[in-house]
Amino acid sequence: DYIKYSKKEEYARYLERYAEHFELNEKIRFETTVDKAAFNDQEGTWTIRVSSKKDGVSSTDVMTADSLVVCTGSNQTPKKTPENIAKFSGQILHSSDFQNHSTFEDKRVMIVGVGESATDIASEISTVAQSTTVWSRRPFIVAARYALVAMTTPGFDEFACMQDEAQWRKLNVADFLELLTTSRANSALPTWLYAMLRHVFWRSLFNDTKNPAMQMLGKTCEYACNYPGVDSKTYFRADQAGWVTKNSRLMQMLADKALEVIVSPQATFSDQTCTFQNVVVHNDTTYQLSRDTHELTRDFDVVVCCTGYTNDFPWLDPGSGKNLDWCPRTWYKHCWPPGFKKGELAFVGWARPHQGGIPQTSELCSRFHALLLQEDRHVLPDNIEELIRAEAKAETEFYNLSPHLTSLVDWPSFAHALARMVGCEPKTPSLVFAPVSWLKYWIYPLWPCWFRLVGPGAKPDTYHTVMDRFPLLKSNVFLDPVLSVVVLPGSILQKFLVNLLAFPLTWGRAGSDKLFDLFGKSKVNVLHGTRLRLRDLFTWSM
């Protein structure tokens, strides 16, 4: 009856119940390793060699399959320690090796990275370490999970809220970040207007002396879109230009002076000393890059690399003549590599939403893959290589602040693109006969249940169960003046006037580095081949 972010234990229990409900356990081979999977081009099948060890007894087996779906996730193989950090003589570990903060007591610790893992690890370590320094090579963007609450409640502790069930129950739909980032009304805005709302919000926090954490958040985010050397179009994409750390703990710890943040493109190590060169941000003080470089020097005992993971499939042989690229952007909609048009190979879990979690994109990919495996029902496009290149180029240009995060997708755009493929685009409720449902359709977060209303695997009862638990009048969405004054009118104007005027010029254009994509299209129509259709100009469909 209320929304919350699940703890890992809760999510594990959910997966266990899910497996039990659908009787999946009997179809899963536990404690089994895939040693080799090779594709036979002539037979069109996979030969898979596996090994297992149960009760101390080892065994091997060979099986064949028509389709191989890799669902191991993109966080399997930690990236190697960067060469400059490898020169550090103290202890170096990857975030995947972090267990708890107790081993860092009274130590001088450097955290490399500013993602969710880095934020949590830095916050934990700072409670016991002698000093904690967070280093990022470039300015970054942070979002509070509960933006409205954080902005209006001085001293709001996001992490404490997440630990308190009673506080969870008080939160409404309007309190969650997803409302601001995934609703159809926001997605219908042009990218430039969507970005301007962010800039206005960030700048409004500059003088918020009662809430130092949010004040720092506003300065940090605004600077990330304006710092010297960044592409000028980044300003008109704002937080959409790269990965957003959806965790404001770092800003709170910074405001409490529990740690320091250094943004510097270069860092050199000598023994246990690190010199940060060309520093552009140190805590909340901004330095402009110039010939007079600004340097900071720190000594550390431990470096924790929150530098992410790499794709590595040494066990997978795609067959003769197929040289697969492990970059997700070389796979159609980040799932289907070219050369396997009938679904012989798929990677589920490599479409990482800019807003939301991987399970929701994986669900849509899995639904279409199931259709691919039904003979003569669905096939991948004949011009799949051309489409992959165009969509990859658009993503690379759009997400210029996160050049190495190649699994990144825009959830609203991606969801509608996959829904068109699956055939599960929801029909827009009638504004006249079902105004409450229409408002929820237009302003509520783009929850996955929307795509269970129609099409293959439809479960409309599930949709109604979810929506009935969140009545419109209790959502507090209308307490947000920006929604009523800017977002709703702006999205309607864009949808039925600007899109109509720009349609002849923008239809079919690919890429995100063009003025039309910033000013002439709804944001939802910029990426992932989610083209503006003629019917979208005259109906409430996306």
C-alpha positions in Angstrom: 0.0 0.0 0.0 3.0 2.3 -0.2 6.1 2.7 -2.3 9.6 1.9 -1.1 13.0 0.9 -2.3 13.6 -2.7 -1.3 16.6 -3.8 0.8 18.7 -6.5 -0.8 17.2 -9.1 1.6 13.7 -8.1 0.6 14.5 -8.2 -3.1 16.1 -11.7 -2.6 12.9 -12.9 -0.9 10.8 -11.5 -3.7 12.9 -13.4 -6.3 12.5 -16.6 -4.2 8.7 -16.1 -4.1 8.7 -15.3 -7.8 10.5 -18.5 -8.6 8.2 -20.6 -6.4 5.1 -19.1 -7.8 6.1 -19.8 -11.4 7.7 -23.1 -10.5 11.0 -22.0 -11.9 13.2 -23.8 -9.4 12.7 -27.2 -11.0 13.9 -25.7 -14.3 17.1 -24.2 -12.8 20.3 -26.1 -12.5 21.9 -24.7 -9.4 25.6 -24.9 -8.5 26.4 -25.2 -12.2 29.0 -23.4 -14.3 28.9 -22.9 -18.0 32.4 -23.8 -19.2 31.8 -23.3 -23.0 29.0 -22.3 -25.3 29.7 -22.6 -29.0 27.4 -21.8 -31.8 27.1 -24.3 -34.8 26.5 -22.2 -37.9 25.3 -25.1 -40.0 22.9 -26.5 -37.4 21.9 -23.2 -36.0 22.2 -24.5 -32.5 24.4 -24.1 -29.4 26.5 -26.8 -27.8 26.9 -26.0 -24.2 29.3 -27.7 -21.8 28.6 -27.3 -18.1 30.1 -28.6 -14.9 28.7 -28.9 -11.4 29.7 -30.0 -8.0 27.1 -31.2 -5.5 27.8 -33.0 -2.2 31.5 -33.1 -3.1 30.9 -35.0 -6.4 31.9 -33.3 -9.6 30.2 -33.9 -12.9 30.0 -32.5 -16.5 27.3 -32.4 -19.0 26.8 -31.4 -22.6 23.5 -30.0 -23.9 22.2 -28.3 -27.0 19.9 -25.3 -27.4 18.2 -23.3 -30.1 18.7 -20.0 -28.2 21.2 -18.8 -25.6 20.1 -16.0 -23.3 22.9 -14.5 -21.2 21.5 -13.0 -18.0 24.6 -12.8 -15.9 24.4 -9.1 -15.7 27.0 -6.4 -16.5 28.4 -6.3 -13.0 30.4 -9.5 -13.1 34.0 -8.6 -14.0 35.5 -5.7 -12.1 37.5 -3.3 -14.2 41.3 -3.4 -13.9 42.9 -0.9 -11.6 43.8 2.2 -13.6 47.5 2.5 -14.4 48.0 5.7 -12.4 46.3 4.2 -9.3 48.3 1.0 -9.6 51.4 3.0 -8.7 49.9 3.6 -5.2 52.0 1.6 -2.6 49.2 1.3 -0.1 46.2 -1.1 -0.1 44.0 -1.0 -3.3 40.7 -2.8 -3.5 37.7 -2.8 -5.8 34.2 -1.9 -4.5 33.1 -5.5 -5.1 35.5 -6.5 -2.4 34.0 -4.1 0.2 32.3 -5.9 3.1 31.9 -3.3 5.8 33.5 -0.2 7.2 35.2 -1.7 10.2 38.5 -2.4 8.5 38.9 1.2 7.6 39.0 2.6 11.2 41.5 5.5 11.6 42.7 5.1 8.1 43.1 7.8 5.4 40.9 6.5 2.6 40.4 7.6 -1.0 37.2 6.6 -2.9 37.5 6.7 -6.7 34.1 7.4 -8.3 30.8 9.0 -7.5 28.2 6.5 -8.4 25.7 4.9 -6.0 28.2 2.3 -4.7 30.9 5.0 -4.2 28.4 7.2 -2.4 27.3 4.4 0.0 30.8 3.1 0.6 32.2 6.6 1.2 29.4 7.5 3.6 30.0 4.3 5.6 33.7 4.6 5.7 33.6 8.3 6.7 32.0 7.3 10.0 35.2 5.5 11.2 38.1 6.7 9.0 40.6 9.3 9.9 39.8 11.0 6.6 37.8 10.2 3.5 38.3 11.8 0.1 36.1 11.1 -2.9 37.7 11.7 -6.3 35.9 12.1 -9.6 37.6 12.9 -12.9 34.8 15.1 -14.1 32.0 17.1 -12.5 28.9 14.9 -11.7 25.2 15.1 -11.2 23.4 13.9 -8.1 19.6 13.6 -7.5 17.8 13.1 -4.2 15.6 10.0 -4.2 12.8 12.1 -2.6 13.4 15.5 -4.2 10.3 17.3 -2.9 10.8 16.1 0.7 14.6 16.9 0.6 13.9 20.4 -0.7 11.2 21.3 1.8 12.6 19.5 4.9 15.8 21.1 6.4 18.2 18.4 7.5 16.3 15.6 5.8 18.3 12.4 6.1 17.6 10.3 3.0 19.4 7.2 4.3 17.7 7.4 7.7 14.3 7.6 5.9 15.1 4.4 4.0 15.8 2.6 7.2 12.6 3.6 8.9 9.4 1.8 7.8 7.2 4.5 9.5 8.8 7.2 7.3 8.3 5.1 4.2 4.5 5.0 4.9 4.3 8.8 5.0 5.7 9.2 1.5 3.4 9.8 -1.5 3.7 9.3 -5.2 4.7 13.0 -5.6 7.7 12.6 -3.2 9.6 10.1 -5.4 12.1 11.1 -8.0 10.5 8.9 -10.7 7.5 11.2 -10.9 9.9 14.0 -12.1 11.9 11.8 -14.5 9.6 9.2 -16.1 6.0 10.5 -16.3 4.6 10.9 -19.8 4.0 14.6 -19.2 7.7 15.2 -18.5 8.8 12.9 -21.4 6.5 14.8 -23.8 8.4 18.0 -23.1 11.2 19.1 -25.5 14.6 18.2 -24.2 15.6 21.9 -23.8 12.5 22.7 -21.6 13.0 19.5 -19.5 16.6 20.7 -18.9 15.6 24.3 -18.1 13.3 23.0 -15.3 16.4 21.3 -13.8 18.5 24.4 -14.0 15.8 26.5 -12.4 15.5 23.9 -9.6 19.2 23.7 -9.0 19.7 27.4 -9.0 16.8 27.8 -6.5 18.9 25.8 -4.1 21.9 28.0 -4.2 20.8 30.2 -1.4 19.1 27.5 0.7 21.2 28.1 3.8 18.7 26.1 5.9 19.6 22.9 3.9 23.3 22.9 3.2 23.2 19.4 1.6 20.6 20.5 -1.0 22.5 23.8 -1.5 25.6 21.8 -2.4 23.6 19.5 -4.6 22.3 22.4 -6.6 25.8 23.9 -7.1 27.3 20.5 -8.0 24.7 19.7 -10.6 24.6 23.1 -12.2 28.4 23.2 -12.5 28.4 19.7 -14.1 26.5 21.2 -17.1 28.6 24.4 -17.4 32.2 23.6 -16.6 34.9 24.8 -19.0 35.4 22.4 -22.0 32.0 20.6 -21.8 29.9 20.5 -24.9 27.7 23.5 -25.1 24.6 21.4 -25.9 25.1 19.7 -22.5 23.4 22.7 -20.9 20.2 22.0 -22.9 20.2 18.3 -21.8 21.1 19.0 -18.2 20.8 15.8 -16.1 20.0 13.8 -19.2 23.5 14.2 -20.5 25.0 11.5 -18.3 24.5 9.1 -15.5 22.9 10.6 -12.4 23.8 9.3 -8.9 20.4 8.8 -7.4 21.6 9.0 -3.8 22.1 12.3 -1.9 24.0 10.8 1.0 27.3 12.2 -0.4 25.9 15.7 -0.3 24.7 15.2 3.3 28.1 13.9 4.4 29.8 16.7 2.6 27.6 19.2 4.3 28.4 17.6 7.6 32.1 17.9 6.8 32.5 14.1 7.2 34.4 13.8 3.9 35.8 15.9 1.1 35.1 15.7 -2.7 37.8 16.5 -5.2 37.0 16.8 -8.9 40.2 16.7 -11.0 40.8 15.2 -14.4 44.3 14.0 -13.4 45.8 12.4 -10.3 49.3 11.1 -9.9 50.6 8.8 -7.2 54.0 8.5 -5.7 54.3 6.0 -2.9 51.2 6.8 -0.7 50.9 10.4 -1.8 48.4 11.5 -4.4 48.6 14.8 -6.3 45.3 16.1 -7.9 46.1 18.3 -10.8 43.9 20.9 -12.5 41.4 20.8 -9.7 38.0 22.2 -10.8 36.0 21.5 -7.7 37.0 21.0 -4.1 34.0 20.5 -1.8 31.7 23.4 -2.6 34.4 25.8 -4.0 34.6 26.0 -7.7 37.9 26.7 -9.6 38.0 27.6 -13.3 40.5 25.7 -15.4 43.3 28.1 -16.4 47.0 28.2 -17.1 47.5 28.7 -13.4 46.7 25.1 -12.4 45.3 24.4 -8.9 46.7 21.4 -7.2 45.9 19.5 -4.0 48.1 16.8 -2.3 46.8 14.1 0.0 48.3 11.0 1.7 46.3 7.8 1.8 46.5 4.4 3.4 43.7 2.8 1.2 42.2 3.4 -2.2 38.8 1.9 -3.0 38.1 1.8 -6.7 34.4 2.2 -7.5 35.2 2.2 -11.2 32.6 -0.2 -12.4 32.8 -3.4 -14.4 33.6 -4.7 -17.8 32.0 -7.2 -20.1 34.0 -10.5 -20.4 32.7 -13.7 -22.0 35.7 -16.0 -22.5 33.3 -19.0 -22.5 31.2 -17.8 -25.4 32.0 -18.8 -29.0 29.6 -17.1 -31.4 30.6 -19.3 -34.3 32.8 -18.8 -37.4 32.7 -15.5 -39.2 31.1 -13.7 -36.2 33.3 -11.2 -34.4 31.0 -10.0 -31.6 31.7 -6.6 -30.0 31.0 -6.7 -26.3 29.9 -3.1 -26.2 26.1 -3.1 -25.6 25.6 -0.3 -28.1 26.5 -2.7 -30.8 23.5 -4.9 -29.9 20.0 -4.0 -31.2 18.2 -2.3 -28.3 21.1 -3.5 -26.2 20.0 -7.1 -26.3 20.3 -8.8 -29.7 23.7 -8.9 -31.5 23.6 -8.7 -35.3 24.0 -12.0 -37.0 21.4 -13.7 -34.8 18.2 -12.4 -36.2 16.1 -15.3 -35.1 17.0 -14.8 -31.5 19.7 -17.5 -31.3 21.6 -15.2 -28.9 20.5 -12.5 -26.5 21.9 -10.5 -23.6 19.2 -9.5 -21.1 20.3 -7.0 -18.5 22.6 -4.7 -20.6 20.0 -1.9 -21.0 20.5 0.2 -17.8 17.8 2.8 -17.4 18.9 6.4 -16.7 15.8 6.4 -14.6 14.7 3.3 -12.7 16.1 -0.2 -12.5 17.4 -2.9 -14.8 14.6 -5.4 -14.1 12.0 -3.2 -15.9 14.0 -3.0 -19.2 14.9 -6.7 -18.9 11.2 -7.6 -18.6 10.4 -5.9 -21.9 13.4 -7.5 -23.7 12.5 -10.9 -22.4 8.9 -10.5 -23.6 10.0 -9.7 -27.1 12.6 -12.5 -27.1 9.9 -15.0 -26.2 8.0 -13.8 -29.3 11.2 -14.2 -31.4 11.4 -17.8 -30.5 7.8 -18.5 -31.8 8.3 -19.5 -35.4 7.3 -17.0 -38.1 5.7 -14.7 -35.5 8.4 -12.0 -35.1 11.8 -11.3 -36.5 14.5 -8.7 -36.0 14.7 -6.0 -38.7 16.5 -6.8 -41.9 18.5 -3.5 -41.6 19.5 -4.2 -38.0 23.1 -3.1 -38.5 22.0 0.2 -39.9 19.6 0.8 -37.0 22.2 -0.2 -34.4 24.7 2.3 -35.8 22.2 5.1 -35.9 20.9 4.4 -32.4 24.4 3.9 -30.9 25.5 7.3 -32.4 22.5 9.0 -30.9 23.1 7.5 -27.5 26.8 8.4 -27.6 26.1 12.0 -28.5 23.3 12.3 -26.0 25.1 10.8 -23.0 28.3 12.7 -23.5 28.9 13.2 -19.8 29.1 9.4 -19.3 31.1 8.2 -22.3 32.1 4.8 -20.8 28.6 3.8 -19.5 27.5 2.2 -22.8 24.6 0.3 -21.4 22.7 3.5 -20.5 19.2 4.0 -21.9 16.4 6.5 -21.4 13.6 4.5 -19.7 10.5 6.3 -21.2 11.9 6.2 -24.7 13.3 2.7 -24.4 10.1 1.4 -22.9 7.9 2.8 -25.6 10.3 1.5 -28.3 10.2 -2.1 -26.9 6.4 -1.8 -26.3 5.9 -1.1 -30.0 8.0 -4.2 -30.8 6.2 -6.4 -28.3 2.7 -5.0 -29.1 2.0 -3.9 -25.5 1.6 -0.2 -25.9 -1.2 0.8 -23.5 -4.3 2.5 -25.0 -4.7 6.0 -23.6 -7.6 6.3 -21.2 -10.4 8.6 -22.3 -10.1 12.1 -20.9 -13.9 12.5 -21.0 -15.0 9.1 -19.7 -12.1 8.2 -17.4 -10.5 11.5 -16.4 -8.8 10.0 -13.3 -7.2 7.2 -15.3 -6.2 9.7 -17.9 -4.4 11.9 -15.4 -2.6 8.9 -13.9 -1.6 7.9 -17.4 -0.2 11.3 -18.1 1.4 12.4 -14.8 2.2 9.2 -12.8 5.6 7.5 -13.1 6.0 5.2 -16.0 5.7 2.0 -13.9 6.1 -1.3 -15.7 2.6 -2.3 -15.0 1.4 0.1 -17.7 2.8 -2.4 -20.3 0.7 -5.3 -18.9 -2.6 -3.8 -20.0 -2.6 -5.3 -23.5 -0.6 -7.4 -25.8 1.2 -10.8 -25.3 1.4 -11.6 -21.6 -1.2 -9.0 -20.7 -2.3 -9.0 -17.0 -4.7 -6.0 -16.7 -5.7 -7.2 -13.2 -2.1 -6.5 -12.1 -2.2 -3.0 -13.5 -5.5 -2.2 -11.7 -4.2 -3.7 -8.4 -1.2 -1.3 -8.5 -3.1 1.7 -9.6 -6.0 1.3 -7.1 -3.5 1.4 -4.3 -2.3 4.9 -5.2 -5.4 7.1 -5.4 -4.9 10.4 -7.3 -6.2 12.6 -4.5 -3.7 11.1 -2.1 -0.7 11.3 -4.4 0.0 15.0 -3.7 1.0 15.5 -7.3 -1.1 18.7 -7.5 0.9 20.3 -4.7 3.7 20.7 -7.2 3.1 24.1 -8.9 5.7 23.3 -11.6 3.6 20.3 -12.8 0.4 22.4 -13.1 1.9 25.6 -14.4 4.7 24.4 -16.7 4.9 20.6 -17.2 1.3 19.9 -18.1 0.7 23.0 -20.3 4.2 22.6 -21.8 3.8 19.0 -22.7 0.4 19.6 -24.3 1.7 22.5 -26.3 4.7 20.5 -27.5 2.7 17.5 -28.4 -0.1 19.1 -30.3 1.6 22.2 -31.8 5.4 22.1 -31.9 5.5 18.4 -32.8 3.0 19.0 -35.6 4.9 22.0 -37.0 8.3 20.2 -36.8 7.0 16.8 -37.9 8.0 17.1 -41.6 11.5 18.2 -40.6 12.2 15.8 -37.7 10.5 12.6 -38.7 13.0 9.9 -39.3 16.0 11.9 -38.3 18.5 10.0 -36.1 21.0 11.4 -33.6 20.8 13.6 -30.6 23.3 16.3 -31.5 20.9 18.2 -33.8 18.9 21.3 -32.9 15.7 19.5 -34.0 16.3 16.9 -31.3 16.8 19.5 -28.6 14.0 21.9 -29.6 11.7 20.3 -32.2 10.9 16.9 -30.7 9.5 15.6 -27.4 12.3 14.1 -25.3 10.7 10.6 -25.6 11.3 10.7 -29.4 15.0 11.4 -29.4 16.6 8.0 -28.5 16.2 4.3 -29.2 14.4 4.7 -32.6 11.2 5.9 -30.8 10.1 7.9 -33.8 7.2 10.4 -33.7 4.3 8.8 -35.6 1.5 10.6 -37.4 -1.1 9.3 -35.0 0.9 10.7 -32.0 0.2 14.2 -33.4 -3.6 13.8 -32.9 -4.0 11.5 -30.0 -2.6 11.2 -26.4 -0.4 8.2 -27.4 3.4 8.5 -27.0 
